[in-house]
Amino acid sequence: MSRGTLFIVTAPSGAGKTSLVKALAESDERLRVSVSHTTRAARPGEKDGVNYHFVNQDKFMEMLRSGEFFESAEVYGNQYGTSQRWVSQQLSDGIDVILEIDWQGACQIRNLEPTACSIFILPPSLESLTTRLQGRAQDDAETIERRMRQAVDEISHVAEANFVVVNDDFNTALDDFRAIIRSHRLTVKAQQYNLSDLLSSLTQGK
């Protein structure tokens, strides 16, 4: 069985990363989305074990000290971490995995998993990003201002990714996202396993 591919998806808050990943995963049975652990409180409509594994600070730090996280980072004052065991098992089973993480986590993953494919989601403008954050009606003005400052810093790391998708029109962005996944699966390295029988017959003249 060929090993699955790890896809890293990074974006500033409000760029539409989660919606794009959700839509892609629902249409691709070969993809699984990692559910991160976090110390932040659940937002309205979020479910434990579905959107995140919600844990308190003490539990998170215990897991961190035990080496249970593939990567971890503090974002907006909250802790986030990805389960090492779960990701490794999925990849070993030949399943492609998507990690939705910030640039700090992405940097950690690239160092640990050099073959990972990194995708950065950009908003069409800072103005549209502000409008989206305000439209979510989840944060006060001070929080939105802080998120916008963080967004500028996050976007400054775009060159570290392998691919960039601008989420202006959602369907177009989803098509671009899907094309990246598909093209990565068509690389020689991936196809050498998937087409092993065909390649063997062609090279042996059978």
Residue pairs with C-beta under 8 A, 6 or more apart in sequence:
1 93
1 94
2 94
2 190
2 193
2 194
3 91
3 92
3 94
4 90
4 91
4 92
4 93
4 94
4 95
4 96
4 97
5 91
5 96
5 97
5 115
5 116
5 117
5 184
5 185
5 190
6 87
6 91
6 96
6 97
6 99
6 109
6 113
6 115
6 116
6 117
7 31
7 96
7 97
7 98
7 99
7 116
7 117
7 118
7 119
7 181
7 184
8 98
8 99
8 101
8 105
8 106
8 109
8 110
8 116
8 117
8 118
8 119
8 161
9 17
9 20
9 21
9 98
9 99
9 100
9 101
9 119
9 120
9 121
10 17
10 100
10 101
10 102
10 103
10 106
10 118
10 119
10 120
10 121
10 154
10 157
10 161
11 17
11 120
11 121
11 122
11 154
11 167
12 123
12 129
12 147
12 150
12 151
12 152
12 154
12 155
13 76
13 133
13 147
13 150
13 151
14 123
14 129
14 130
14 132
14 133
14 136
14 147
14 151
15 121
15 122
15 123
15 129
15 132
15 151
15 167
16 121
16 123
16 132
16 167
16 170
16 173
17 100
17 121
17 167
18 100
19 170
20 121
20 165
20 167
20 170
20 173
20 174
20 177
21 33
21 98
21 100
22 33
23 174
24 31
24 98
24 174
24 177
24 178
24 181
25 31
25 32
25 33
25 98
27 178
28 178
28 181
30 95
30 96
31 95
31 96
31 97
31 98
31 181
32 90
32 95
32 96
32 97
32 98
33 97
33 98
33 100
34 82
34 83
34 86
34 87
34 97
34 98
34 99
34 100
35 49
35 50
35 51
35 52
35 53
36 52
36 53
36 80
36 81
36 82
36 100
36 101
37 52
37 53
37 54
37 55
37 60
37 63
37 69
37 79
37 80
37 81
37 82
37 83
38 52
38 53
38 54
38 55
38 60
38 78
38 79
38 80
38 81
39 54
39 55
39 56
39 57
39 60
39 78
39 79
39 80
40 52
40 54
40 76
40 78
41 54
42 48
42 51
42 52
42 54
43 138
44 138
46 52
48 54
55 63
57 79
60 79
60 81
61 79
63 69
63 81
64 72
64 79
64 81
67 84
68 81
68 83
68 84
68 85
69 81
69 82
69 83
69 84
70 81
70 82
70 83
70 84
70 87
70 88
70 99
70 108
70 109
70 112
71 81
71 82
71 99
71 101
71 105
71 108
71 109
71 112
72 79
72 80
72 81
72 82
72 105
72 108
73 79
73 80
73 81
73 101
73 102
73 104
73 105
73 108
74 80
75 102
75 104
75 150
76 143
76 146
76 147
76 150
80 101
80 102
80 105
82 99
82 101
82 105
82 109
87 97
87 99
90 97
91 97
96 181
96 185
99 105
99 109
101 109
102 154
103 154
103 157
103 160
106 118
106 157
106 160
106 161
107 157
107 160
109 116
110 116
110 118
110 160
117 162
117 163
117 180
117 184
118 160
118 161
118 162
118 163
119 161
119 162
119 163
119 164
119 165
119 177
119 180
120 157
120 158
120 161
120 163
120 164
120 165
121 165
121 166
121 167
121 173
122 155
122 158
122 164
122 165
122 166
122 167
123 129
123 132
123 151
123 166
123 167
123 168
124 166
124 167
124 168
126 148
126 151
126 152
128 168
129 148
129 151
130 144
130 148
133 139
133 144
133 147
133 148
134 144
139 147
158 164
163 180
165 173
165 176
165 177
165 180
166 173
167 173
184 190
192 199
200 206
